[in-house]
Amino acid sequence: MSDKFQLRLILTEEFAKAARKDMDDPVLQTLTDTLKAHGAVMNDQWSNFLNYLVQSTQEERDANPALAELTINTIRDLEKHAKYEKTFVVYKDGEELLKETAAVKQMMKAFKALEGQGVVKEMQIVPVARFHS
């Protein structure tokens, strides 16, 4: 694993829908308690894509035109839409790219436990190198 990585949670359909609508929904209490206990928040990947495009449009230029084009193509793909609506990026202490510290390992262990409870379908570790290709 590289020095830094992005942690993603693929939520089950029910929990993903609730999380996109309202993170204060009582059905999410176990998940939100886990996030809070570890100083973390999450945002769905679909919204991240849209926010990136809005930001780059407002700035009237994009430092990475290839990434902008890839993002647009992803948004147009209905299969990817369904996938990324259930994919949530975890931000710990305001950071999107994490290092494998004891605290992060402990947080990941807590998320792994949620897999057995039907909240998290899968946890993904995406190396930072993937963001530069």
C-alpha positions, 0 to 999 in steps of 0.5 A: 500500500502506498503512503496515503490512500482513500477509504471508501465504504460501499453501503447497502442499498437501504443505508446508501439511500438514507445516507444520501438523503439525511445523515441524521436518519435514525436508521444510520445511527450505528454508522454515524456513531462510528464516524463520530467516534473516529472524528470522521465524516463521509460523502457519497462519491457521486456528489463528489464528482458533481462538486468537482465539475461545479468547482472547475466550471466556476473557476473557468478552467481546470488544472486537469482537463483529462480528469474533468473529461473522465468525470463527465464521462463517469456522470453520463454512465448510468451503471457508474451512477448506480455504483457511485451513489452507494460509494462513500468517501471517508474523511478523517479529521478533514482529510480525504487521503489517509495514512495507515496510523493506529487511529485509522486502523482502529477506524477501519476495524470498526467499519469492518464490523459494520459489514457484518451488520448489513450496513457496509457492503464493502470497504475499499482502500484506494491507493493515492497513486490511482489518483495520479494516473 
